Amino acid sequence: MNIRRICALYFSPTGGTEKIARFVTEELARHLGGEPAYVDFTRPENRQSEYRFAEDDLLVMASPVYAGRLPNKLMPVYASSIFGSNTPAVPLCVFGNRNHDQALRELVLLLEGNGFQIAGAAAFAGRHAFSDKVGTGRPDGADLEQMRVFAAKAAEKLSKDAPLPPLDIDRSEIGPYYTPLKEDGTPAKFLKAKPLADPGKCVHCGTCAQACPLHSIDAGTLEAVGLCIKCQACVRRCPKGARYFEDADFLSHVSMLEQNYTARSENQLLL
Ligand SMILES: Cc1cc2nc3c(=O)[nH]c(=O)nc-3n(C[C@H](O)[C@H](O)[C@H](O)COP(=O)(O)O)c2cc1C
Protein backbone atom coordinates (compact mmCIF):
# COMPACT_ATOMS: atom_id res chain seq x y z
CA MET A 1 0.00 0.00 0.00
CA ASN A 2 1.40 3.38 -0.96
CA ILE A 3 0.33 6.13 1.48
CA ARG A 4 0.88 9.58 -0.03
CA ARG A 5 -0.86 11.78 2.52
CA ILE A 6 -1.63 11.41 6.25
CA CYS A 7 -4.44 13.54 7.68
CA ALA A 8 -5.54 13.63 11.32
CA LEU A 9 -8.98 14.96 12.10
CA TYR A 10 -9.94 15.44 15.75
CA PHE A 11 -12.65 16.92 17.98
CA SER A 12 -11.06 18.01 21.24
CA PRO A 13 -12.67 20.69 23.44
CA THR A 14 -10.20 20.29 26.34
CA GLY A 15 -7.16 19.18 24.37
CA GLY A 16 -6.77 15.56 25.52
CA THR A 17 -7.93 13.99 22.27
CA GLU A 18 -5.79 16.36 20.22
CA LYS A 19 -2.66 15.46 22.18
CA ILE A 20 -3.17 11.72 21.62
CA ALA A 21 -4.20 12.16 17.96
CA ARG A 22 -1.05 14.17 17.25
CA PHE A 23 1.24 11.72 19.04
CA VAL A 24 -0.11 8.67 17.20
CA THR A 25 -0.15 10.54 13.87
CA GLU A 26 3.47 11.66 14.26
CA GLU A 27 4.47 8.08 15.05
CA LEU A 28 2.62 6.83 11.96
CA ALA A 29 4.32 9.50 9.84
CA ARG A 30 7.72 8.52 11.27
CA HIS A 31 7.18 4.99 9.92
CA LEU A 32 5.35 5.80 6.70
CA GLY A 33 7.06 9.09 5.77
CA GLY A 34 5.50 12.44 4.91
CA GLU A 35 4.30 15.50 6.79
CA PRO A 36 0.83 15.01 8.33
CA ALA A 37 -1.99 17.53 7.89
CA TYR A 38 -4.29 18.31 10.82
CA VAL A 39 -7.97 19.32 10.85
CA ASP A 40 -9.33 20.63 14.15
CA PHE A 41 -12.97 19.57 14.04
CA THR A 42 -13.56 21.38 17.35
CA ARG A 43 -13.74 24.66 15.42
CA PRO A 44 -17.24 25.22 14.02
CA GLU A 45 -15.81 26.74 10.83
CA ASN A 46 -13.98 23.47 10.11
CA ARG A 47 -17.23 21.52 10.34
CA GLN A 48 -18.80 23.36 7.40
CA SER A 49 -16.97 21.40 4.68
CA GLU A 50 -17.01 17.83 3.45
CA TYR A 51 -13.75 15.91 3.76
CA ARG A 52 -13.13 13.35 1.01
CA PHE A 53 -10.17 11.02 1.06
CA ALA A 54 -8.57 8.89 -1.68
CA GLU A 55 -7.23 5.34 -1.67
CA ASP A 56 -3.67 6.50 -1.06
CA ASP A 57 -4.56 8.77 1.88
CA LEU A 58 -4.49 7.70 5.53
CA LEU A 59 -7.06 9.21 7.91
CA VAL A 60 -6.47 9.29 11.66
CA MET A 61 -9.86 10.12 13.17
CA ALA A 62 -9.97 10.92 16.89
CA SER A 63 -12.94 11.62 19.13
CA PRO A 64 -13.53 11.89 22.86
CA VAL A 65 -15.96 9.48 24.53
CA TYR A 66 -19.11 11.10 25.91
CA ALA A 67 -21.55 8.91 27.87
CA GLY A 68 -19.89 5.77 26.55
CA ARG A 69 -20.32 6.68 22.89
CA LEU A 70 -19.30 9.30 20.35
CA PRO A 71 -20.56 12.78 21.37
CA ASN A 72 -24.21 12.69 20.25
CA LYS A 73 -24.18 16.18 18.69
CA LEU A 74 -21.02 15.38 16.73
CA MET A 75 -21.73 11.85 15.53
CA PRO A 76 -24.17 12.96 12.76
CA VAL A 77 -21.63 15.60 11.66
CA TYR A 78 -18.84 13.00 11.45
CA ALA A 79 -21.19 10.73 9.48
CA SER A 80 -22.26 13.37 6.99
CA SER A 81 -18.92 15.03 6.30
CA ILE A 82 -16.06 12.51 6.35
CA PHE A 83 -15.87 10.16 3.36
CA GLY A 84 -13.31 7.68 2.11
CA SER A 85 -12.89 5.69 -1.06
CA ASN A 86 -11.34 2.45 0.17
CA THR A 87 -9.20 4.78 2.28
CA PRO A 88 -7.21 3.29 5.15
CA ALA A 89 -8.10 4.79 8.53
CA VAL A 90 -7.00 4.63 12.16
CA PRO A 91 -9.92 5.47 14.51
CA LEU A 92 -8.97 6.63 18.00
CA CYS A 93 -11.20 7.24 21.01
CA VAL A 94 -10.06 9.05 24.13
CA PHE A 95 -11.93 8.37 27.38
CA GLY A 96 -11.67 9.76 30.89
CA ASN A 97 -10.73 6.59 32.77
CA ARG A 98 -14.32 5.44 33.41
CA ASN A 99 -15.02 3.38 30.27
CA HIS A 100 -15.16 3.80 26.51
CA ASP A 101 -18.12 1.37 26.36
CA GLN A 102 -19.48 1.50 22.76
CA ALA A 103 -17.48 4.45 21.43
CA LEU A 104 -14.63 2.71 19.63
CA ARG A 105 -16.98 0.24 17.96
CA GLU A 106 -19.25 3.12 16.98
CA LEU A 107 -16.37 5.02 15.36
CA VAL A 108 -15.07 1.93 13.55
CA LEU A 109 -18.53 1.11 12.16
CA LEU A 110 -19.16 4.72 11.16
CA LEU A 111 -15.88 4.93 9.23
CA GLU A 112 -16.37 1.52 7.60
CA GLY A 113 -19.84 2.66 6.50
CA ASN A 114 -18.33 5.81 4.98
CA GLY A 115 -15.80 4.03 2.76
CA PHE A 116 -12.81 3.50 5.06
CA GLN A 117 -10.80 0.35 5.77
CA ILE A 118 -9.47 0.06 9.28
CA ALA A 119 -5.73 -0.45 9.73
CA GLY A 120 -6.02 -0.45 13.52
CA ALA A 121 -8.25 1.14 16.15
CA ALA A 122 -7.59 2.12 19.73
CA ALA A 123 -9.16 3.65 22.84
CA PHE A 124 -6.73 5.50 25.10
CA ALA A 125 -7.36 6.91 28.56
CA GLY A 126 -6.84 10.62 29.21
CA ARG A 127 -7.67 13.01 32.03
CA HIS A 128 -11.42 13.28 32.57
CA ALA A 129 -12.66 16.68 31.41
CA PHE A 130 -14.92 16.82 34.50
CA SER A 131 -12.23 16.32 37.15
CA ASP A 132 -8.44 16.42 37.61
CA LYS A 133 -8.82 13.52 40.05
CA VAL A 134 -10.03 11.08 37.36
CA GLY A 135 -7.55 9.90 34.75
CA THR A 136 -4.87 11.97 36.50
CA GLY A 137 -1.58 12.03 34.62
CA ARG A 138 -2.93 10.09 31.63
CA PRO A 139 -1.59 9.60 29.09
CA ASP A 140 1.56 8.67 31.02
CA GLY A 141 4.84 7.12 29.88
CA ALA A 142 3.34 3.62 29.69
CA ASP A 143 0.46 4.96 27.54
CA LEU A 144 2.88 6.72 25.17
CA GLU A 145 4.81 3.47 24.80
CA GLN A 146 1.57 1.64 23.92
CA MET A 147 0.82 4.35 21.36
CA ARG A 148 4.27 3.91 19.81
CA VAL A 149 3.79 0.13 19.55
CA PHE A 150 0.25 0.57 18.21
CA ALA A 151 1.41 3.03 15.52
CA ALA A 152 4.34 0.79 14.55
CA LYS A 153 2.04 -2.22 14.10
CA ALA A 154 -0.57 -0.24 12.15
CA ALA A 155 2.20 1.19 9.92
CA GLU A 156 3.53 -2.32 9.32
CA LYS A 157 0.08 -3.45 8.11
CA LEU A 158 -0.12 -0.38 5.88
CA SER A 159 3.32 -1.03 4.39
CA LYS A 160 2.33 -4.50 3.13
CA ASP A 161 1.44 -4.90 -0.50
CA ALA A 162 -1.93 -6.49 0.41
CA PRO A 163 -5.45 -5.25 1.16
CA LEU A 164 -6.21 -4.68 4.85
CA PRO A 165 -8.05 -7.63 6.41
CA PRO A 166 -11.37 -6.71 8.12
CA LEU A 167 -10.90 -5.69 11.75
CA ASP A 168 -11.96 -8.32 14.26
CA ILE A 169 -14.67 -6.36 16.11
CA ASP A 170 -18.25 -6.90 17.25
CA ARG A 171 -20.42 -5.49 14.42
CA SER A 172 -23.78 -5.77 16.22
CA GLU A 173 -26.02 -2.74 16.72
CA ILE A 174 -24.64 -0.02 19.02
CA GLY A 175 -26.30 0.00 22.45
CA PRO A 176 -27.66 3.00 24.40
CA TYR A 177 -25.64 5.83 25.93
CA TYR A 178 -24.27 5.39 29.45
CA THR A 179 -26.52 7.02 32.06
CA PRO A 180 -24.42 9.23 34.33
CA LEU A 181 -25.06 8.48 38.00
CA LYS A 182 -25.09 10.58 41.15
CA GLU A 183 -23.26 9.62 44.35
CA ASP A 184 -26.36 7.72 45.54
CA GLY A 185 -26.43 5.61 42.34
CA THR A 186 -29.53 7.26 40.85
CA PRO A 187 -29.42 8.95 37.39
CA ALA A 188 -27.82 12.39 37.29
CA LYS A 189 -29.95 14.69 35.14
CA PHE A 190 -27.85 17.62 33.99
CA LEU A 191 -28.77 17.98 30.32
CA LYS A 192 -29.91 21.57 30.89
CA ALA A 193 -26.92 22.62 33.03
CA LYS A 194 -24.94 25.59 31.70
CA PRO A 195 -21.63 27.10 32.75
CA LEU A 196 -21.68 30.20 34.94
CA ALA A 197 -19.01 32.91 35.25
CA ASP A 198 -17.74 34.20 38.61
CA PRO A 199 -17.99 38.01 38.25
CA GLY A 200 -15.15 38.40 40.76
CA LYS A 201 -12.77 36.49 38.49
CA CYS A 202 -14.07 37.07 34.95
CA VAL A 203 -12.10 39.76 33.07
CA HIS A 204 -14.32 39.58 29.95
CA CYS A 205 -11.44 38.38 27.75
CA GLY A 206 -13.82 36.32 25.60
CA THR A 207 -11.63 33.16 25.65
CA CYS A 208 -14.66 31.06 26.68
CA ALA A 209 -16.81 32.33 23.79
CA GLN A 210 -13.95 31.64 21.39
CA ALA A 211 -13.33 28.14 22.84
CA CYS A 212 -16.94 26.92 22.82
CA PRO A 213 -17.18 24.36 19.98
CA LEU A 214 -20.89 25.08 19.54
CA HIS A 215 -20.59 28.89 19.61
CA SER A 216 -23.07 28.81 22.50
CA ILE A 217 -21.52 31.63 24.55
CA ASP A 218 -22.58 35.14 23.55
CA ALA A 219 -19.42 37.05 22.63
CA GLY A 220 -20.83 40.30 24.06
CA THR A 221 -22.48 39.28 27.34
CA LEU A 222 -20.41 36.05 27.74
CA GLU A 223 -23.62 34.33 28.84
CA ALA A 224 -24.11 30.68 27.87
CA VAL A 225 -27.13 31.10 25.63
CA GLY A 226 -27.09 28.14 23.24
CA LEU A 227 -26.88 24.37 23.52
CA CYS A 228 -24.28 23.17 26.03
CA ILE A 229 -22.73 19.71 25.61
CA LYS A 230 -20.86 19.98 28.95
CA CYS A 231 -17.54 19.58 27.11
CA GLN A 232 -15.77 21.87 29.64
CA ALA A 233 -13.88 23.86 26.98
CA CYS A 234 -14.93 27.15 28.64
CA VAL A 235 -14.06 25.90 32.14
CA ARG A 236 -10.68 24.43 31.19
CA ARG A 237 -9.58 27.22 28.86
CA CYS A 238 -10.58 30.22 31.01
CA PRO A 239 -7.27 31.88 32.00
CA LYS A 240 -8.79 33.15 35.27
CA GLY A 241 -10.60 29.98 36.39
CA ALA A 242 -13.86 31.94 36.31
CA ARG A 243 -16.09 29.40 34.59
CA TYR A 244 -17.86 26.72 36.62
CA PHE A 245 -20.96 24.52 36.84
CA GLU A 246 -23.14 24.63 39.95
CA ASP A 247 -25.84 22.18 38.83
CA ALA A 248 -26.32 19.78 41.77
CA ASP A 249 -26.75 16.63 39.64
CA PHE A 250 -23.64 17.47 37.59
CA LEU A 251 -21.56 18.02 40.75
CA SER A 252 -22.87 14.79 42.27
CA HIS A 253 -21.87 12.89 39.11
CA VAL A 254 -18.38 14.37 39.30
CA SER A 255 -18.12 13.23 42.96
CA MET A 256 -19.32 9.77 41.96
CA LEU A 257 -16.57 9.57 39.32
CA GLU A 258 -13.96 10.76 41.83
CA GLN A 259 -15.08 8.09 44.32
CA ASN A 260 -15.26 5.16 41.90
CA TYR A 261 -13.02 5.73 38.88
CA THR A 262 -9.55 6.66 40.04
CA ALA A 263 -8.04 3.18 39.56
CA ARG A 264 -6.07 2.94 36.34
CA SER A 265 -8.18 1.91 33.30
CA GLU A 266 -6.54 -0.04 30.52
CA ASN A 267 -6.30 1.12 26.93
CA GLN A 268 -7.73 -1.05 24.18
CA LEU A 269 -5.76 -1.71 21.01
CA LEU A 270 -7.31 -3.49 18.02
CA LEU A 271 -5.01 -4.46 15.17
C1 LIG B 1 -19.93 15.26 28.35
C2 LIG B 1 -18.82 14.30 28.69
C3 LIG B 1 -19.10 12.96 28.84
C4 LIG B 1 -18.06 12.06 29.13
N1 LIG B 1 -18.32 10.72 29.23
C5 LIG B 1 -17.31 9.85 29.49
C6 LIG B 1 -17.56 8.45 29.58
O1 LIG B 1 -18.66 7.96 29.38
N2 LIG B 1 -16.51 7.64 29.90
C7 LIG B 1 -15.26 8.13 30.14
O2 LIG B 1 -14.37 7.34 30.49
N3 LIG B 1 -14.99 9.45 29.99
C8 LIG B 1 -15.98 10.31 29.66
N4 LIG B 1 -15.71 11.64 29.52
C9 LIG B 1 -14.32 12.10 29.60
C10 LIG B 1 -13.74 12.38 28.23
O3 LIG B 1 -13.90 11.27 27.38
C11 LIG B 1 -12.25 12.73 28.34
O4 LIG B 1 -12.09 13.73 29.30
C12 LIG B 1 -11.65 13.17 27.02
O5 LIG B 1 -10.26 13.20 27.17
C13 LIG B 1 -12.10 14.56 26.65
O6 LIG B 1 -11.53 14.89 25.41
P1 LIG B 1 -10.89 16.33 25.13
O7 LIG B 1 -9.81 16.55 26.21
O8 LIG B 1 -10.28 16.15 23.80
O9 LIG B 1 -11.96 17.34 25.21
C14 LIG B 1 -16.73 12.54 29.27
C15 LIG B 1 -16.46 13.91 29.12
C16 LIG B 1 -17.49 14.77 28.82
C17 LIG B 1 -17.15 16.23 28.63
The ligand as a Tripos MOL2 file, in Angstrom:
@<TRIPOS>MOLECULE
LIG
   31    33     1     0     0
SMALL
NO_CHARGES

@<TRIPOS>ATOM
      1 C1        -19.9330   15.2580   28.3510 C.3       1 LIG1
      2 C2        -18.8180   14.3030   28.6860 C.ar      1 LIG1
      3 C3        -19.0960   12.9640   28.8390 C.ar      1 LIG1
      4 C4        -18.0550   12.0570   29.1310 C.ar      1 LIG1
      5 N1        -18.3220   10.7240   29.2260 N.ar      1 LIG1
      6 C5        -17.3140    9.8490   29.4880 C.ar      1 LIG1
      7 C6        -17.5570    8.4520   29.5830 C.ar      1 LIG1
      8 O1        -18.6620    7.9590   29.3810 O.2       1 LIG1
      9 N2        -16.5130    7.6370   29.8980 N.ar      1 LIG1
     10 C7        -15.2550    8.1270   30.1410 C.ar      1 LIG1
     11 O2        -14.3650    7.3440   30.4900 O.2       1 LIG1
     12 N3        -14.9870    9.4460   29.9930 N.ar      1 LIG1
     13 C8        -15.9800   10.3060   29.6640 C.ar      1 LIG1
     14 N4        -15.7100   11.6400   29.5160 N.ar      1 LIG1
     15 C9        -14.3160   12.1030   29.6010 C.3       1 LIG1
     16 C10       -13.7360   12.3800   28.2280 C.3       1 LIG1
     17 O3        -13.8950   11.2710   27.3830 O.3       1 LIG1
     18 C11       -12.2470   12.7290   28.3400 C.3       1 LIG1
     19 O4        -12.0930   13.7310   29.2960 O.3       1 LIG1
     20 C12       -11.6510   13.1720   27.0240 C.3       1 LIG1
     21 O5        -10.2620   13.1990   27.1740 O.3       1 LIG1
     22 C13       -12.1040   14.5610   26.6490 C.3       1 LIG1
     23 O6        -11.5330   14.8920   25.4060 O.3       1 LIG1
     24 P1        -10.8860   16.3280   25.1310 P.3       1 LIG1
     25 O7         -9.8130   16.5480   26.2060 O.co2     1 LIG1
     26 O8        -10.2840   16.1520   23.7970 O.co2     1 LIG1
     27 O9        -11.9630   17.3400   25.2100 O.co2     1 LIG1
     28 C14       -16.7280   12.5400   29.2680 C.ar      1 LIG1
     29 C15       -16.4640   13.9080   29.1190 C.ar      1 LIG1
     30 C16       -17.4890   14.7750   28.8250 C.ar      1 LIG1
     31 C17       -17.1460   16.2270   28.6280 C.3       1 LIG1
@<TRIPOS>BOND
     1     1     2 1
     2     2     3 ar
     3     2    30 ar
     4     3     4 ar
     5     4     5 ar
     6     4    28 ar
     7     5     6 ar
     8     6     7 ar
     9     6    13 1
    10     7     8 2
    11     7     9 ar
    12     9    10 ar
    13    10    11 2
    14    10    12 ar
    15    12    13 ar
    16    13    14 ar
    17    14    15 1
    18    14    28 ar
    19    15    16 1
    20    16    17 1
    21    16    18 1
    22    18    19 1
    23    18    20 1
    24    20    21 1
    25    20    22 1
    26    22    23 1
    27    23    24 1
    28    24    25 2
    29    24    26 1
    30    24    27 1
    31    28    29 ar
    32    29    30 ar
    33    30    31 1
@<TRIPOS>SUBSTRUCTURE
     1 LIG1         1 GROUP 0 **** ****
